[in-house]
Every structure is written in C-alpha cells, then in structure tokens.
Amino acid sequence: MIDGSVVLTFMGGLAGSLALVLVARVKLTGDRDAARGPDWQAYADGQRKDLETLKAEMKEVRGEVKTLRSELGTVKSKFVAAVQHIHAWRRAVPDASKWPRTPPELADDLPEHPGL
C-alpha cells in the first residue's frame, strides 16, 4: 500500500514542476513581447505622425477649396454680367454685320444671329 504522504509529496512536486514550466513560458513570452515593444511603439509613432501630417494637409486643402469656390462664384457672376452686357449692346446695334466674330468658347452664350 502507498502511503498518503508519498502521494501528496509526488502530487505537490508535479504541481510545482508544472507551475515552474508555466512561469518560464510566461516569462519567455513576456520577454519576446518586451523585445518587440519598441518596434511596435516606433511603428505606432510613425503612423501617428503620418496621420497628423495628413490632417494638416486636409485642412489646407479644405481652405484652398473654399477659396476656389468663392473665386469661381465671382468669375461666374462676372461672366453672366459680361454676356448680359454683350446682349444689351447687340440689341442697341442690331446690324449683325457690325458685330465682331463670336469666339467659339462663347458660341452657346452668344448666338451669331440677332434674334435675341
């Protein structure tokens, strides 16, 4: 018959050995992760820096788009005013033979015939 204390001693030794293996494995994994930590930190820092750069560029582009929209609105208003002025001039000078030739870019806005 096996003595109970021997079994308990054996079980305690086995549990201790398993715990030791587990602790060693956790430490090894932790050491590996700790060794990789600076690489990941550098990668994350690089990504953060790139993101901040992109945000700054987007802010600048949004400002440029806002300015361009405003300028486009001004140019459109001037264009419409110029076309209206030309139509008024053409009504004042109905003889189409005295009109200068219409540039092709304005053909849709300024027909060659006087029926305005």
N, CA, C and O atoms as CSV, one atom per row, in Angstrom:
chain,resi,resn,atom,element,x,y,z
A,1,MET,N,N,0.803,-1.165,0.000
A,1,MET,CA,C,0.000,0.000,0.000
A,1,MET,C,C,0.867,1.258,0.000
A,1,MET,O,O,1.910,1.314,0.651
A,2,ILE,N,N,0.405,2.275,-0.753
A,2,ILE,CA,C,1.181,3.502,-0.877
A,2,ILE,C,C,0.743,4.450,0.227
A,2,ILE,O,O,-0.440,4.634,0.514
A,3,ASP,N,N,1.745,5.025,0.814
A,3,ASP,CA,C,1.496,5.970,1.903
A,3,ASP,C,C,0.917,7.266,1.311
A,3,ASP,O,O,1.378,7.717,0.263
A,4,GLY,N,N,-0.078,7.864,1.963
A,4,GLY,CA,C,-0.739,9.090,1.507
A,4,GLY,C,C,0.214,10.264,1.428
A,4,GLY,O,O,0.067,11.125,0.561
A,5,SER,N,N,1.174,10.311,2.308
A,5,SER,CA,C,2.106,11.438,2.291
A,5,SER,C,C,3.013,11.377,1.072
A,5,SER,O,O,3.429,12.410,0.549
A,6,VAL,N,N,3.322,10.152,0.614
A,6,VAL,CA,C,4.149,9.994,-0.582
A,6,VAL,C,C,3.379,10.504,-1.793
A,6,VAL,O,O,3.931,11.200,-2.645
A,7,VAL,N,N,2.102,10.152,-1.861
A,7,VAL,CA,C,1.263,10.591,-2.977
A,7,VAL,C,C,1.157,12.111,-2.966
A,7,VAL,O,O,1.276,12.762,-4.004
A,8,LEU,N,N,0.935,12.662,-1.786
A,8,LEU,CA,C,0.821,14.113,-1.678
A,8,LEU,C,C,2.129,14.798,-2.061
A,8,LEU,O,O,2.118,15.837,-2.722
A,9,THR,N,N,3.229,14.232,-1.657
A,9,THR,CA,C,4.534,14.795,-1.996
A,9,THR,C,C,4.750,14.732,-3.500
A,9,THR,O,O,5.214,15.690,-4.118
A,10,PHE,N,N,4.400,13.570,-4.085
A,10,PHE,CA,C,4.547,13.411,-5.532
A,10,PHE,C,C,3.666,14.425,-6.276
A,10,PHE,O,O,4.118,15.070,-7.222
A,11,MET,N,N,2.414,14.559,-5.842
A,11,MET,CA,C,1.471,15.485,-6.486
A,11,MET,C,C,1.957,16.927,-6.316
A,11,MET,O,O,1.865,17.731,-7.244
A,12,GLY,N,N,2.465,17.241,-5.150
A,12,GLY,CA,C,2.992,18.588,-4.911
A,12,GLY,C,C,4.181,18.882,-5.809
A,12,GLY,O,O,4.303,19.979,-6.354
A,13,GLY,N,N,5.062,17.891,-5.960
A,13,GLY,CA,C,6.224,18.062,-6.837
A,13,GLY,C,C,5.812,18.232,-8.289
A,13,GLY,O,O,6.366,19.058,-9.015
A,14,LEU,N,N,4.825,17.433,-8.704
A,14,LEU,CA,C,4.326,17.531,-10.075
A,14,LEU,C,C,3.691,18.903,-10.318
A,14,LEU,O,O,3.940,19.538,-11.342
A,15,ALA,N,N,2.874,19.349,-9.371
A,15,ALA,CA,C,2.233,20.662,-9.497
A,15,ALA,C,C,3.290,21.761,-9.520
A,15,ALA,O,O,3.184,22.712,-10.295
A,16,GLY,N,N,4.295,21.633,-8.683
A,16,GLY,CA,C,5.374,22.625,-8.654
A,16,GLY,C,C,6.135,22.663,-9.970
A,16,GLY,O,O,6.490,23.734,-10.461
A,17,SER,N,N,6.384,21.479,-10.540
A,17,SER,CA,C,7.096,21.405,-11.819
A,17,SER,C,C,6.277,22.046,-12.934
A,17,SER,O,O,6.807,22.785,-13.765
A,18,LEU,N,N,4.978,21.752,-12.941
A,18,LEU,CA,C,4.103,22.353,-13.957
A,18,LEU,C,C,4.051,23.873,-13.790
A,18,LEU,O,O,4.075,24.614,-14.772
A,19,ALA,N,N,3.980,24.322,-12.549
A,19,ALA,CA,C,3.956,25.764,-12.290
A,19,ALA,C,C,5.251,26.409,-12.761
A,19,ALA,O,O,5.237,27.502,-13.328
A,20,LEU,N,N,6.363,25.737,-12.526
A,20,LEU,CA,C,7.663,26.256,-12.948
A,20,LEU,C,C,7.739,26.364,-14.477
A,20,LEU,O,O,8.243,27.352,-15.011
A,21,VAL,N,N,7.237,25.345,-15.170
A,21,VAL,CA,C,7.216,25.367,-16.633
A,21,VAL,C,C,6.321,26.509,-17.118
A,21,VAL,O,O,6.677,27.231,-18.050
A,22,LEU,N,N,5.167,26.665,-16.485
A,22,LEU,CA,C,4.234,27.724,-16.864
A,22,LEU,C,C,4.856,29.103,-16.639
A,22,LEU,O,O,4.747,29.979,-17.498
A,23,VAL,N,N,5.499,29.298,-15.508
A,23,VAL,CA,C,6.145,30.580,-15.211
A,23,VAL,C,C,7.251,30.862,-16.224
A,23,VAL,O,O,7.384,31.987,-16.706
A,24,ALA,N,N,8.046,29.835,-16.547
A,24,ALA,CA,C,9.124,30.011,-17.521
A,24,ALA,C,C,8.563,30.380,-18.888
A,24,ALA,O,O,9.119,31.227,-19.589
A,25,ARG,N,N,7.462,29.742,-19.261
A,25,ARG,CA,C,6.855,30.025,-20.562
A,25,ARG,C,C,6.300,31.455,-20.611
A,25,ARG,O,O,6.490,32.163,-21.600
A,26,VAL,N,N,5.624,31.868,-19.554
A,26,VAL,CA,C,5.080,33.227,-19.491
A,26,VAL,C,C,6.215,34.244,-19.549
A,26,VAL,O,O,6.115,35.253,-20.246
A,27,LYS,N,N,7.290,33.978,-18.819
A,27,LYS,CA,C,8.436,34.891,-18.824
A,27,LYS,C,C,9.057,34.970,-20.215
A,27,LYS,O,O,9.406,36.056,-20.677
A,28,LEU,N,N,9.195,33.832,-20.882
A,28,LEU,CA,C,9.770,33.814,-22.220
A,28,LEU,C,C,8.896,34.603,-23.191
A,28,LEU,O,O,9.401,35.396,-23.986
A,29,THR,N,N,7.588,34.384,-23.122
A,29,THR,CA,C,6.659,35.121,-23.979
A,29,THR,C,C,6.715,36.605,-23.662
A,29,THR,O,O,6.737,37.440,-24.566
A,30,GLY,N,N,6.739,36.929,-22.382
A,30,GLY,CA,C,6.826,38.333,-21.972
A,30,GLY,C,C,8.108,38.980,-22.446
A,30,GLY,O,O,8.092,40.134,-22.876
A,31,ASP,N,N,9.224,38.261,-22.377
A,31,ASP,CA,C,10.499,38.801,-22.844
A,31,ASP,C,C,10.460,39.058,-24.349
A,31,ASP,O,O,10.976,40.064,-24.836
A,32,ARG,N,N,9.837,38.125,-25.078
A,32,ARG,CA,C,9.718,38.304,-26.530
A,32,ARG,C,C,8.866,39.528,-26.847
A,32,ARG,O,O,9.218,40.338,-27.705
A,33,ASP,N,N,7.730,39.656,-26.137
A,33,ASP,CA,C,6.854,40.806,-26.364
A,33,ASP,C,C,7.550,42.102,-25.973
A,33,ASP,O,O,7.418,43.116,-26.658
A,34,ALA,N,N,8.284,42.067,-24.882
A,34,ALA,CA,C,9.002,43.264,-24.445
A,34,ALA,C,C,10.068,43.648,-25.462
A,34,ALA,O,O,10.317,44.832,-25.690
A,35,ALA,N,N,10.696,42.651,-26.070
A,35,ALA,CA,C,11.715,42.929,-27.077
A,35,ALA,C,C,11.086,43.537,-28.328
A,35,ALA,O,O,11.712,44.356,-29.000
A,36,ARG,N,N,9.856,43.142,-28.643
A,36,ARG,CA,C,9.162,43.681,-29.807
A,36,ARG,C,C,8.499,45.014,-29.512
A,36,ARG,O,O,8.154,45.751,-30.435
A,37,GLY,N,N,8.320,45.327,-28.259
A,37,GLY,CA,C,7.632,46.553,-27.864
A,37,GLY,C,C,8.162,47.807,-28.527
A,37,GLY,O,O,7.374,48.581,-29.072
A,38,PRO,N,N,9.479,48.042,-28.502
A,38,PRO,CA,C,9.994,49.254,-29.139
A,38,PRO,C,C,9.695,49.321,-30.636
A,38,PRO,O,O,9.446,50.402,-31.168
A,39,ASP,N,N,9.718,48.172,-31.322
A,39,ASP,CA,C,9.387,48.165,-32.750
A,39,ASP,C,C,7.947,48.612,-32.972
A,39,ASP,O,O,7.668,49.438,-33.841
A,40,TRP,N,N,7.038,48.056,-32.176
A,40,TRP,CA,C,5.631,48.419,-32.305
A,40,TRP,C,C,5.417,49.877,-31.927
A,40,TRP,O,O,4.617,50.575,-32.551
A,41,GLN,N,N,6.125,50.330,-30.918
A,41,GLN,CA,C,5.981,51.722,-30.496
A,41,GLN,C,C,6.466,52.662,-31.596
A,41,GLN,O,O,5.832,53.678,-31.881
A,42,ALA,N,N,7.589,52.315,-32.205
A,42,ALA,CA,C,8.110,53.138,-33.303
A,42,ALA,C,C,7.133,53.144,-34.477
A,42,ALA,O,O,6.915,54.181,-35.103
A,43,TYR,N,N,6.549,51.985,-34.774
A,43,TYR,CA,C,5.563,51.891,-35.855
A,43,TYR,C,C,4.342,52.761,-35.536
A,43,TYR,O,O,3.873,53.522,-36.382
A,44,ALA,N,N,3.840,52.639,-34.312
A,44,ALA,CA,C,2.667,53.426,-33.907
A,44,ALA,C,C,2.987,54.920,-33.943
A,44,ALA,O,O,2.157,55.721,-34.373
A,45,ASP,N,N,4.179,55.296,-33.496
A,45,ASP,CA,C,4.568,56.706,-33.527
A,45,ASP,C,C,4.639,57.219,-34.962
A,45,ASP,O,O,4.213,58.338,-35.250
A,46,GLY,N,N,5.178,56.400,-35.858
A,46,GLY,CA,C,5.242,56.778,-37.272
A,46,GLY,C,C,3.860,56.959,-37.866
A,46,GLY,O,O,3.617,57.911,-38.608
A,47,GLN,N,N,2.954,56.049,-37.541
A,47,GLN,CA,C,1.581,56.147,-38.046
A,47,GLN,C,C,0.896,57.400,-37.509
A,47,GLN,O,O,0.189,58.092,-38.242
A,48,ARG,N,N,1.107,57.684,-36.238
A,48,ARG,CA,C,0.514,58.867,-35.611
A,48,ARG,C,C,1.035,60.137,-36.297
A,48,ARG,O,O,0.269,61.058,-36.579
A,49,LYS,N,N,2.344,60.173,-36.561
A,49,LYS,CA,C,2.943,61.334,-37.221
A,49,LYS,C,C,2.375,61.500,-38.628
A,49,LYS,O,O,2.037,62.610,-39.041
A,50,ASP,N,N,2.272,60.383,-39.365
A,50,ASP,CA,C,1.702,60.433,-40.716
A,50,ASP,C,C,0.261,60.930,-40.688
A,50,ASP,O,O,-0.146,61.721,-41.539
A,51,LEU,N,N,-0.506,60.465,-39.710
A,51,LEU,CA,C,-1.901,60.879,-39.588
A,51,LEU,C,C,-2.000,62.376,-39.313
A,51,LEU,O,O,-2.846,63.058,-39.892
A,52,GLU,N,N,-1.154,62.884,-38.444
A,52,GLU,CA,C,-1.163,64.316,-38.147
A,52,GLU,C,C,-0.794,65.127,-39.391
A,52,GLU,O,O,-1.378,66.180,-39.646
A,53,THR,N,N,0.170,64.636,-40.158
A,53,THR,CA,C,0.563,65.312,-41.397
A,53,THR,C,C,-0.606,65.339,-42.379
A,53,THR,O,O,-0.883,66.368,-42.996
A,54,LEU,N,N,-1.289,64.204,-42.518
A,54,LEU,CA,C,-2.441,64.141,-43.429
A,54,LEU,C,C,-3.563,65.062,-42.972
A,54,LEU,O,O,-4.208,65.711,-43.796
A,55,LYS,N,N,-3.797,65.124,-41.672
A,55,LYS,CA,C,-4.835,66.025,-41.155
A,55,LYS,C,C,-4.505,67.477,-41.486
A,55,LYS,O,O,-5.381,68.242,-41.890
A,56,ALA,N,N,-3.243,67.853,-41.314
A,56,ALA,CA,C,-2.829,69.226,-41.624
A,56,ALA,C,C,-3.000,69.516,-43.115
A,56,ALA,O,O,-3.468,70.590,-43.494
A,57,GLU,N,N,-2.618,68.553,-43.956
A,57,GLU,CA,C,-2.763,68.736,-45.401
A,57,GLU,C,C,-4.231,68.838,-45.789
A,57,GLU,O,O,-4.588,69.648,-46.645
A,58,MET,N,N,-5.088,68.029,-45.170
A,58,MET,CA,C,-6.523,68.078,-45.469
A,58,MET,C,C,-7.100,69.439,-45.083
A,58,MET,O,O,-7.926,69.994,-45.806
A,59,LYS,N,N,-6.667,69.967,-43.955
A,59,LYS,CA,C,-7.149,71.279,-43.518
A,59,LYS,C,C,-6.749,72.345,-44.534
A,59,LYS,O,O,-7.540,73.226,-44.871
A,60,GLU,N,N,-5.511,72.253,-45.018
A,60,GLU,CA,C,-5.022,73.207,-46.016
A,60,GLU,C,C,-5.813,73.081,-47.318
A,60,GLU,O,O,-6.195,74.088,-47.914
A,61,VAL,N,N,-6.058,71.851,-47.756
A,61,VAL,CA,C,-6.806,71.628,-49.000
A,61,VAL,C,C,-8.242,72.137,-48.856
A,61,VAL,O,O,-8.789,72.722,-49.790
A,62,ARG,N,N,-8.847,71.918,-47.699
A,62,ARG,CA,C,-10.216,72.428,-47.491
A,62,ARG,C,C,-10.245,73.949,-47.611
A,62,ARG,O,O,-11.176,74.516,-48.183
A,63,GLY,N,N,-9.228,74.600,-47.073
A,63,GLY,CA,C,-9.144,76.055,-47.194
A,63,GLY,C,C,-9.001,76.488,-48.641
A,63,GLY,O,O,-9.629,77.454,-49.074
A,64,GLU,N,N,-8.170,75.768,-49.391
A,64,GLU,CA,C,-7.983,76.084,-50.807
A,64,GLU,C,C,-9.276,75.871,-51.587
A,64,GLU,O,O,-9.616,76.679,-52.452
A,65,VAL,N,N,-9.996,74.797,-51.292
A,65,VAL,CA,C,-11.266,74.525,-51.978
A,65,VAL,C,C,-12.265,75.640,-51.681
A,65,VAL,O,O,-12.981,76.091,-52.575
A,66,LYS,N,N,-12.312,76.078,-50.439
A,66,LYS,CA,C,-13.229,77.164,-50.057
A,66,LYS,C,C,-12.893,78.434,-50.841
A,66,LYS,O,O,-13.786,79.115,-51.345
A,67,THR,N,N,-11.597,78.747,-50.937
A,67,THR,CA,C,-11.163,79.925,-51.686
A,67,THR,C,C,-11.521,79.787,-53.165
A,67,THR,O,O,-12.032,80.727,-53.775
A,68,LEU,N,N,-11.251,78.616,-53.737
A,68,LEU,CA,C,-11.545,78.403,-55.159
A,68,LEU,C,C,-13.042,78.486,-55.447
A,68,LEU,O,O,-13.445,79.016,-56.482
A,69,ARG,N,N,-13.857,77.971,-54.548
A,69,ARG,CA,C,-15.315,78.073,-54.745
A,69,ARG,C,C,-15.750,79.531,-54.750
A,69,ARG,O,O,-16.579,79.945,-55.560
A,70,SER,N,N,-15.184,80.292,-53.843
A,70,SER,CA,C,-15.517,81.712,-53.781
A,70,SER,C,C,-15.091,82.422,-55.066
A,70,SER,O,O,-15.853,83.202,-55.635
A,71,GLU,N,N,-13.866,82.142,-55.514
A,71,GLU,CA,C,-13.371,82.757,-56.749
A,71,GLU,C,C,-14.204,82.326,-57.952
A,71,GLU,O,O,-14.474,83.134,-58.841
A,72,LEU,N,N,-14.612,81.061,-57.984
A,72,LEU,CA,C,-15.442,80.576,-59.085
A,72,LEU,C,C,-16.777,81.317,-59.103
A,72,LEU,O,O,-17.272,81.691,-60.167
A,73,GLY,N,N,-17.350,81.524,-57.933
A,73,GLY,CA,C,-18.606,82.269,-57.863
A,73,GLY,C,C,-18.449,83.680,-58.409
A,73,GLY,O,O,-19.323,84.183,-59.115
A,74,THR,N,N,-17.326,84.316,-58.079
A,74,THR,CA,C,-17.055,85.665,-58.581
A,74,THR,C,C,-16.901,85.656,-60.097
A,74,THR,O,O,-17.467,86.505,-60.785
A,75,VAL,N,N,-16.140,84.703,-60.618
A,75,VAL,CA,C,-15.920,84.612,-62.067
A,75,VAL,C,C,-17.243,84.342,-62.786
A,75,VAL,O,O,-17.509,84.928,-63.835
A,76,LYS,N,N,-18.073,83.457,-62.225
A,76,LYS,CA,C,-19.376,83.173,-62.851
A,76,LYS,C,C,-20.230,84.432,-62.902
A,76,LYS,O,O,-20.863,84.718,-63.919
A,77,SER,N,N,-20.247,85.179,-61.813
A,77,SER,CA,C,-21.042,86.413,-61.777
A,77,SER,C,C,-20.558,87.402,-62.828
A,77,SER,O,O,-21.363,88.021,-63.523
A,78,LYS,N,N,-19.243,87.549,-62.944
A,78,LYS,CA,C,-18.684,88.466,-63.941
A,78,LYS,C,C,-18.996,87.990,-65.354
A,78,LYS,O,O,-19.289,88.802,-66.232
A,79,PHE,N,N,-18.935,86.685,-65.579
A,79,PHE,CA,C,-19.225,86.134,-66.899
A,79,PHE,C,C,-20.675,86.425,-67.286
A,79,PHE,O,O,-20.956,86.879,-68.396
A,80,VAL,N,N,-21.582,86.158,-66.362
A,80,VAL,CA,C,-23.002,86.401,-66.646
A,80,VAL,C,C,-23.232,87.882,-66.927
A,80,VAL,O,O,-23.970,88.234,-67.848
A,81,ALA,N,N,-22.600,88.753,-66.131
A,81,ALA,CA,C,-22.749,90.194,-66.347
A,81,ALA,C,C,-22.193,90.600,-67.716
A,81,ALA,O,O,-22.793,91.421,-68.409
A,82,ALA,N,N,-21.051,90.029,-68.107
A,82,ALA,CA,C,-20.454,90.358,-69.406
A,82,ALA,C,C,-21.350,89.895,-70.550
A,82,ALA,O,O,-21.543,90.633,-71.516
A,83,VAL,N,N,-21.894,88.697,-70.458
A,83,VAL,CA,C,-22.782,88.185,-71.509
A,83,VAL,C,C,-24.038,89.052,-71.597
A,83,VAL,O,O,-24.501,89.361,-72.696
A,84,GLN,N,N,-24.584,89.442,-70.466
A,84,GLN,CA,C,-25.768,90.313,-70.478
A,84,GLN,C,C,-25.435,91.666,-71.114
A,84,GLN,O,O,-26.244,92.229,-71.851
A,85,HIS,N,N,-24.249,92.174,-70.826
A,85,HIS,CA,C,-23.822,93.443,-71.413
A,85,HIS,C,C,-23.697,93.313,-72.937
A,85,HIS,O,O,-24.114,94.205,-73.676
A,86,ILE,N,N,-23.130,92.213,-73.392
A,86,ILE,CA,C,-22.987,91.995,-74.840
A,86,ILE,C,C,-24.359,91.878,-75.495
A,86,ILE,O,O,-24.577,92.414,-76.582
A,87,HIS,N,N,-25.288,91.178,-74.836
A,87,HIS,CA,C,-26.655,91.078,-75.390
A,87,HIS,C,C,-27.283,92.465,-75.493
A,87,HIS,O,O,-27.936,92.781,-76.487
A,88,ALA,N,N,-27.087,93.289,-74.470
A,88,ALA,CA,C,-27.642,94.649,-74.498
A,88,ALA,C,C,-27.001,95.460,-75.629
A,88,ALA,O,O,-27.690,96.203,-76.328
A,89,TRP,N,N,-25.701,95.319,-75.804
A,89,TRP,CA,C,-25.003,96.025,-76.883
A,89,TRP,C,C,-25.529,95.574,-78.240
A,89,TRP,O,O,-25.736,96.390,-79.138
A,90,ARG,N,N,-25.744,94.266,-78.383
A,90,ARG,CA,C,-26.253,93.738,-79.657
A,90,ARG,C,C,-27.665,94.250,-79.941
A,90,ARG,O,O,-28.020,94.507,-81.092
A,91,ARG,N,N,-28.466,94.394,-78.885
A,91,ARG,CA,C,-29.812,94.951,-79.107
A,91,ARG,C,C,-29.712,96.422,-79.533
A,91,ARG,O,O,-30.535,96.909,-80.309
A,92,ALA,N,N,-28.698,97.119,-79.019
A,92,ALA,CA,C,-28.517,98.530,-79.372
A,92,ALA,C,C,-27.947,98.688,-80.781
A,92,ALA,O,O,-28.176,99.705,-81.435
A,93,VAL,N,N,-27.205,97.679,-81.246
A,93,VAL,CA,C,-26.622,97.696,-82.592
A,93,VAL,C,C,-27.157,96.462,-83.325
A,93,VAL,O,O,-26.469,95.444,-83.394
A,94,PRO,N,N,-28.367,96.540,-83.870
A,94,PRO,CA,C,-28.999,95.361,-84.458
A,94,PRO,C,C,-28.340,94.859,-85.744
A,94,PRO,O,O,-28.597,93.725,-86.149
A,95,ASP,N,N,-27.507,95.656,-86.394
A,95,ASP,CA,C,-26.862,95.224,-87.637
A,95,ASP,C,C,-25.751,94.227,-87.296
A,95,ASP,O,O,-24.667,94.622,-86.867
A,96,ALA,N,N,-26.025,92.935,-87.490
A,96,ALA,CA,C,-25.090,91.867,-87.125
A,96,ALA,C,C,-23.788,91.944,-87.913
A,96,ALA,O,O,-22.776,91.391,-87.483
A,97,SER,N,N,-23.798,92.617,-89.056
A,97,SER,CA,C,-22.559,92.725,-89.837
A,97,SER,C,C,-21.518,93.585,-89.115
A,97,SER,O,O,-20.330,93.515,-89.430
A,98,LYS,N,N,-21.953,94.381,-88.164
A,98,LYS,CA,C,-21.029,95.232,-87.408
A,98,LYS,C,C,-20.502,94.543,-86.137
A,98,LYS,O,O,-19.655,95.081,-85.425
A,99,TRP,N,N,-21.016,93.368,-85.883
A,99,TRP,CA,C,-20.578,92.649,-84.672
A,99,TRP,C,C,-19.244,91.963,-84.923
A,99,TRP,O,O,-19.020,91.440,-86.014
A,100,PRO,N,N,-18.373,91.955,-83.959
A,100,PRO,CA,C,-17.162,91.142,-84.119
A,100,PRO,C,C,-17.533,89.660,-84.083
A,100,PRO,O,O,-18.569,89.267,-83.547
A,101,ARG,N,N,-16.668,88.870,-84.659
A,101,ARG,CA,C,-16.919,87.424,-84.689
A,101,ARG,C,C,-16.941,86.879,-83.260
A,101,ARG,O,O,-16.099,87.234,-82.435
A,102,THR,N,N,-17.906,86.022,-82.984
A,102,THR,CA,C,-18.036,85.429,-81.649
A,102,THR,C,C,-16.997,84.329,-81.461
A,102,THR,O,O,-16.889,83.439,-82.305
A,103,PRO,N,N,-16.232,84.374,-80.371
A,103,PRO,CA,C,-15.267,83.298,-80.110
A,103,PRO,C,C,-15.994,81.966,-79.917
A,103,PRO,O,O,-17.096,81.942,-79.368
A,104,PRO,N,N,-15.394,80.861,-80.361
A,104,PRO,CA,C,-16.055,79.555,-80.245
A,104,PRO,C,C,-16.431,79.207,-78.797
A,104,PRO,O,O,-17.432,78.531,-78.561
A,105,GLU,N,N,-15.630,79.667,-77.835
A,105,GLU,CA,C,-15.918,79.357,-76.427
A,105,GLU,C,C,-17.227,79.984,-75.955
A,105,GLU,O,O,-17.821,79.534,-74.974
A,106,LEU,N,N,-17.676,81.038,-76.667
A,106,LEU,CA,C,-18.901,81.738,-76.265
A,106,LEU,C,C,-20.075,81.462,-77.196
A,106,LEU,O,O,-21.129,82.083,-77.055
A,107,ALA,N,N,-19.915,80.554,-78.133
A,107,ALA,CA,C,-20.948,80.303,-79.145
A,107,ALA,C,C,-22.299,79.949,-78.521
A,107,ALA,O,O,-23.336,80.383,-79.022
A,108,ASP,N,N,-22.305,79.175,-77.446
A,108,ASP,CA,C,-23.578,78.803,-76.817
A,108,ASP,C,C,-24.217,79.985,-76.097
A,108,ASP,O,O,-25.440,80.056,-75.976
A,109,ASP,N,N,-23.398,80.903,-75.626
A,109,ASP,CA,C,-23.915,82.034,-74.856
A,109,ASP,C,C,-24.250,83.244,-75.725
A,109,ASP,O,O,-25.084,84.067,-75.350
A,110,LEU,N,N,-23.598,83.354,-76.889
A,110,LEU,CA,C,-23.799,84.498,-77.786
A,110,LEU,C,C,-24.060,84.001,-79.206
A,110,LEU,O,O,-23.123,83.864,-79.991
A,111,PRO,N,N,-25.312,83.733,-79.542
A,111,PRO,CA,C,-25.604,83.269,-80.897
A,111,PRO,C,C,-25.235,84.351,-81.922
A,111,PRO,O,O,-25.277,85.545,-81.625
A,112,GLU,N,N,-24.877,83.910,-83.124
A,112,GLU,CA,C,-24.456,84.825,-84.188
A,112,GLU,C,C,-25.624,85.619,-84.775
A,112,GLU,O,O,-25.413,86.649,-85.415
A,113,HIS,N,N,-26.842,85.147,-84.561
A,113,HIS,CA,C,-27.996,85.788,-85.191
A,113,HIS,C,C,-28.678,86.728,-84.207
A,113,HIS,O,O,-28.701,86.468,-83.004
A,114,PRO,N,N,-29.231,87.818,-84.722
A,114,PRO,CA,C,-29.774,88.848,-83.845
A,114,PRO,C,C,-31.074,88.516,-83.131
A,114,PRO,O,O,-31.518,89.352,-82.343
A,115,GLY,N,N,-31.697,87.430,-83.321
A,115,GLY,CA,C,-32.987,87.159,-82.694
A,115,GLY,C,C,-32.891,86.930,-81.195
A,115,GLY,O,O,-33.334,85.890,-80.707
A,116,LEU,N,N,-32.338,87.850,-80.472
A,116,LEU,CA,C,-32.149,87.698,-79.034
A,116,LEU,C,C,-33.421,88.051,-78.345
A,116,LEU,O,O,-33.494,87.995,-77.117
